[in-house]
């Protein structure tokens, strides 16, 4: 080897040593846990920040020290093999990207850490963990407050439902003292409107998601209540389709009241000349957040050709007002019965 080549080798080794020292000094200055592991799971480097974060001297954690001294919510028997698999490339680095782990510090504190891992040019696994204990504490507090607010909101809906049911029961008490059929019919309609709103609050109370209501479950309870109110021995069958839709409380209440009025209208007018009949209720998705509510019967029908021209009762006036509230578009057909189609956006 000539003098020039020897000099170049010396320079390379010198600069490599200088770079290594600079790299380790930089790693020691980073305020995060940094561990370097070989492919056998042995810790070959631990930075100084570990002393501040976990209370252990870095030298204590070299070799198998990390696995024998530190405790976490994952057992060492699981942690070390996972590290070896990562170092050997048998487990994808993505499997441990932003991986969270609770580690017990030397003084018994629980320190939450979030890990990222990489393989360096020499084939060593480098793990970097940020101390996220404060972040986890804030998350826990937010979850606790959120749960408390959710319980409070459920209780409010429960009480609203109970109050509406009390009003409905008070109306029931009036039935026996009234002989006028028109007054009885008005009270029955009022009671059903109240029940349709109470059902919404009942669904919210039992659902897991307070922001939306399972419309299929709500509709099933609604039509059963209407059937009970208007059962007269007629063989009128109510047919429902399952839509899988979920809506917020305001839209659900409006749709429930619309359905209540239209089904009631069918019970009252569609089957006066027969004891048999079908009332079909469908909710169909026709686009992104766009739906059609269809209520139809196979009864007598009407000569009027539009819903607006057929607003000859308080019930249908209510329907039309509710359709306006949800910015819906109504259509009515009279062919082998009545068919109401209401198009709206959710």
Buried (B, 14 or more C-beta within 10 A) or exposed (E): EEEEEEEEEEEEEEEEEEEEEEEBEEBBEEEBBBBBBBBEBBBEBBBBBBBEBBBBBBEBBBEBBBBEBBBBEEEBEEBBEBBBBBBBEEBEEEEBEEBBBBBBBBEEEEBBBBBBBEBEEEEBBBBBBBBBBEEBEEEEEEEEEEEEEEEEEBEEBBEBBEEBBEBBEEBEEEEEEEEEEEEEEBBBBEBBBBBBBBBBBBBBBEBEEBEBBBBBBBBBBBBEBBBEBBEEEEEBEBEBEEBEBBBBBEBBBBBBBBBBBBBBBBBBBBBEEEEEBBBBBBBBEEEEEEBBBBBBBBBBBBEBEEBEEBBEBEBBEBBBEBBEBBEBEBEBBBEEBBBBBBBBEB
